[in-house]
Amino acid sequence: MGAGRSHEPATEAEPSAAGGEPAGDASSARARAGGSRRFPSVTRDTARPEGGGRAAPGDAPAPARQWPLLTVLIAVGFGLLTVATEPFGQAFRVGLVIIGAALMAGAALRWTLPSVGMLAVRSRFTDITTYGVLGVVIVLLALMAQPRPWLNIPFLEDAVHFTVR
């Protein structure tokens, strides 16, 4: 008893020694015992992203519930297939523009729809910014790729020549 610790039961503010969870947390005990699967009103770890709910009702088949993500993935797959098979000249450029446009469409879906399923990775702002910036950069680089670029932006060419020297 000289260790300095009291032998009172752990409270909600005190984590138990065994699991790192509060000993008095009844909801975690119920979840382990097969009780309610609802999220507790107060969480202690990462929350589900805003808009991360289903994009269709729960009784719809899985692909229908995740249609925003599938739309973006199918478009990116089509762009990759176009780049890989090269069915015509400049196919790499067209395929990359399709990939960039798919990412920009993902940003637009994330902005306009209240619930996009697994297309929601982080906060709405972070997702829109990431998808949008990556899409624009991929499209710009595809349009400026050599030989015979479709888009000529002199200050970007100077920046590339300066950094690649």
N, C-alpha and C positions, 0 to 999 in steps of 0.2 A: 504494500500500500504506500510505500514511500516513493513511488515513481512519479507522483505529481498529477496523476490523472484521476478524475473521479469515476466512479463506477455507475454513473447514472446512465439511463438509456439515451442513445443519440437522438438529437432533435432534427428538425427539417433543415436547419442551417448547418448542421454538422455532418459531414460525410461519414459513412460507416467505414470501418477498416477493411471490410471484405471486398466490396464492389465499387467503391468510389461514389456510390449513389447515396442520397440521404436515406437513413434507415427508416424514417417515418413516412416515406413517400408511398402512399397506398396505391396510386395509379400505376407506378412501375411494378409493384407486386401483383396487381391485377393483370397487367399486360403479360407478365411472365407466367401467370397461372391460367392464361387463356381467356381473360375477361374482355373488357372493352378495348377496341383497337383505335378509338378516337385519339387525336393528338391532345395532350394535356393543355390546359389554358396557359400555363407557363412552361416554356421549354428551356432546357439548359444547353442545347447544342444548336446546330445549324437548322434554320427553318426552311421549309419548302419555298422555292422561288415564287415571287408574285406572278400570277398567271400560269402557274405550273399545273393547274387542274386539267381535267379531260376537256378535249375540244369538241366532244360529242357526248350524248348521254351514256351512263354506265352500262346500259343494256346493249349498246351498239358493239359490233365486233372490234377487236383491238386495232386493226388498221384504220377504221373509221374514227376511232377516238384520238388517233395520233396523225390525222391527215396533214396538219401543217408541217410537221417534221418530215413525213413521207414525201410531200410535195418538193421540199427543198432537196432531200436526198436523191429523189428520182431525177431532178433536173441536174444536179451535180454529177450523177452517174452517167446521164446522157452526154454531158460535156466531156467527161473523162473518156467515154467510149468514142466520141468524135475525135479527140486528140490521139487516142491509141490506135485507131484503125486508119486514120488519114484517108477518108474516102474521096477527097478532092484537095486541090492546092489551097494553102492557107487554112487548112482544117484545124491546125493547132491554135490559130488565132480565134477562130469561130468557137471552138470548144472552150477556150479560156474565157471568152466573153459570156458564154452560157453559164459557166461556173460562177463568174462574178455576178451575173444577173440573178442567179439562184440565191446567192448570199444576200444581195440587196432585197430580193423578194422576201427572204426570211426576216430581214429587218423590218420591212413593211408589214408583214404578218404580225410580228411581235408588237409593233406599234399600234395596229388597228384592232386586233382581236383581244378580247378580255382574257381568254383562256386558250393557250396554244399547246398544252401538253408538254412533251419532253423537249420542245423547241426552247422552252424557258430553262435557262441554265443558271443565271444569276439574276440580278435585279433587271427590271425592264430597261432602264437607262444603259446599263452595261451591255446587255444583249444587243440592243439597237445599235449602240456605238460600235461594238465589235463586228457584228455582221455587216453593218454599213461600210465601215472603213475598210475592212478586208475585201468586200465586194468591189468598192470603187478602186482600190489599189490594183486588184487583179485585172479589172477591165482596162485601167489606164496602162498598165504594163503590157497587156496583150495588144493593145492598139499601137503602142510605141515600139514593139519588138522588131528587131531587124530580121531579115532584109525587107526593104520596101515598107516602112511603117505607114499605117493608116492615119496616124495622128502625130503631128510634129509640134512639140512644146520645147522651144529652145532652152529655157532656163533649166528644165529637167534634164535635157541632154548634157548641158554644161555640168550639172551636179553629178551626173553619172560619170562623165569623163574625168572630172576632178577626183572622184573617190576611187576609180578603178585604175587610174594611171599606172 
